[in-house]
């Protein structure tokens, strides 16, 4: 059983993660996404992308929301580790702008993902996002 101190930090971290996801996938509020970090950083291995710093993260999130203006993310599970909150989710949207070099197709995409939110104490310092890029490319019509 978790101690009250462990439970307290988990509760605070989970609140940060939920606010971050809401800002990104519900409110589409790039400034609030950036503000959820102590030091903004995204790592997206499927795109070979690392966005380090506020301007870089603004660019990544802004680009995503421009390409998929109806972007959504549905959490399916949430786990805690010593220095992270891990979220399993499905995300998707309708391809209305250039994304990852793919011209807009108007096609919908949806893919399973794992999001790892790294913390130092109560402070969010990185989000690592894992998903299958080939699944998205197939759904967008960029692969046959």
C-alpha positions as CSV (number, residue, x, y, z in Angstrom):
1,X,0.0,0.0,0.0
2,X,1.3,3.5,-0.9
3,X,2.3,5.8,1.9
4,X,0.3,9.1,2.3
5,X,3.4,10.9,0.9
6,X,3.6,8.7,-2.2
7,X,-0.2,9.0,-2.7
8,X,0.0,12.7,-2.4
9,X,2.7,13.1,-5.1
10,X,0.8,10.7,-7.3
11,X,-2.4,12.8,-6.9
12,X,-0.5,16.0,-7.7
13,X,1.2,14.5,-10.8
14,X,-2.0,13.0,-12.1
15,X,-3.6,16.4,-11.8
16,X,-0.8,17.9,-13.9
17,X,-1.2,15.2,-16.5
18,X,-4.9,15.5,-16.7
19,X,-4.7,19.3,-17.1
20,X,-2.0,18.9,-19.8
21,X,-4.1,16.4,-21.8
22,X,-7.2,18.6,-21.4
23,X,-5.3,21.7,-22.7
24,X,-3.9,19.8,-25.7
25,X,-6.8,17.5,-26.7
26,X,-9.9,19.2,-25.5
27,X,-9.2,23.0,-25.3
28,X,-6.5,23.0,-28.0
29,X,-4.7,25.6,-25.9
30,X,-1.1,25.6,-26.8
31,X,-0.1,28.2,-24.2
32,X,-1.6,26.0,-21.4
33,X,0.2,22.9,-22.7
34,X,3.5,24.7,-22.5
35,X,2.6,26.2,-19.1
36,X,2.0,22.6,-17.7
37,X,5.8,22.0,-17.9
38,X,8.6,23.4,-15.6
39,X,10.8,23.0,-18.7
40,X,8.8,22.1,-21.9
41,X,10.1,19.1,-23.8
42,X,8.5,16.6,-26.1
43,X,10.1,13.5,-27.5
44,X,8.3,11.7,-30.4
45,X,10.5,8.8,-31.6
46,X,8.1,7.8,-34.4
47,X,8.8,11.2,-36.0
48,X,12.5,11.3,-34.9
49,X,11.5,14.6,-33.2
50,X,12.7,16.2,-30.0
51,X,11.2,19.6,-29.1
52,X,13.2,21.2,-26.3
53,X,12.1,24.5,-24.9
54,X,8.9,26.6,-25.0
55,X,9.1,27.8,-28.6
56,X,9.9,24.3,-29.9
57,X,7.0,22.7,-27.9
58,X,4.7,25.5,-29.1
59,X,5.7,24.6,-32.7
60,X,5.1,20.9,-32.3
61,X,1.7,21.2,-30.6
62,X,0.6,24.1,-32.8
63,X,1.6,22.1,-35.9
64,X,-0.3,19.0,-34.7
65,X,-3.5,21.1,-33.9
66,X,-3.2,22.9,-37.3
67,X,-3.0,19.5,-39.1
68,X,-5.7,17.9,-37.1
69,X,-8.0,20.7,-35.9
70,X,-10.4,18.2,-34.3
71,X,-7.6,16.4,-32.5
72,X,-8.7,14.3,-29.6
73,X,-7.1,11.9,-27.1
74,X,-9.0,9.3,-25.1
75,X,-7.2,7.9,-22.1
76,X,-7.7,4.1,-21.6
77,X,-5.3,3.5,-18.7
78,X,-3.0,5.4,-16.3
79,X,-0.1,4.1,-14.3
80,X,2.4,5.6,-11.8
81,X,6.1,4.9,-11.5
82,X,8.8,6.5,-9.3
83,X,9.4,9.4,-11.8
84,X,6.6,9.2,-14.3
85,X,3.0,8.9,-15.1
86,X,2.3,6.6,-18.0
87,X,-0.9,7.0,-20.0
88,X,-2.3,4.5,-22.6
89,X,-4.6,6.3,-25.0
90,X,-6.1,6.5,-28.5
91,X,-5.7,9.7,-30.3
92,X,-6.9,10.9,-33.7
93,X,-8.4,13.6,-35.8
94,X,-9.2,14.6,-39.4
95,X,-6.2,15.5,-41.5
96,X,-6.8,19.1,-42.6
97,X,-3.2,20.4,-42.8
98,X,0.3,19.3,-43.6
99,X,1.6,16.9,-41.0
100,X,4.9,15.0,-41.0
101,X,5.4,16.0,-44.6
102,X,2.0,14.6,-45.7
103,X,-0.3,17.0,-47.5
104,X,-3.9,17.2,-46.2
105,X,-6.0,14.3,-47.2
106,X,-9.3,15.0,-45.3
107,X,-9.0,11.4,-44.0
108,X,-9.5,10.6,-40.3
109,X,-6.9,8.8,-38.4
110,X,-6.8,7.1,-35.0
111,X,-4.0,5.2,-33.3
112,X,-3.1,3.7,-30.0
113,X,-0.4,5.4,-28.1
114,X,1.6,5.4,-24.9
115,X,2.5,8.7,-23.3
116,X,5.2,8.9,-20.7
117,X,5.1,12.0,-18.6
118,X,8.4,12.4,-16.8
119,X,8.6,14.3,-13.5
120,X,11.1,15.8,-11.2
121,X,9.2,16.0,-7.9
122,X,5.9,17.7,-8.8
123,X,7.3,19.3,-12.0
124,X,6.6,17.9,-15.5
125,X,9.8,18.0,-17.5
126,X,9.1,15.9,-20.5
127,X,6.4,14.0,-22.5
128,X,7.5,11.0,-24.5
129,X,4.9,9.9,-27.0
130,X,5.0,6.5,-28.6
131,X,2.7,5.5,-31.5
132,X,2.8,3.6,-34.8
133,X,3.5,6.1,-37.5
134,X,2.8,3.5,-40.3
135,X,-0.8,3.1,-39.0
136,X,-1.3,6.8,-39.3
137,X,0.2,7.0,-42.8
138,X,-2.0,4.1,-44.0
139,X,-5.1,5.8,-42.7
140,X,-4.1,9.1,-44.3
141,X,-3.4,7.3,-47.6
142,X,0.3,8.1,-47.6
143,X,1.2,4.4,-47.7
144,X,-0.5,1.7,-49.8
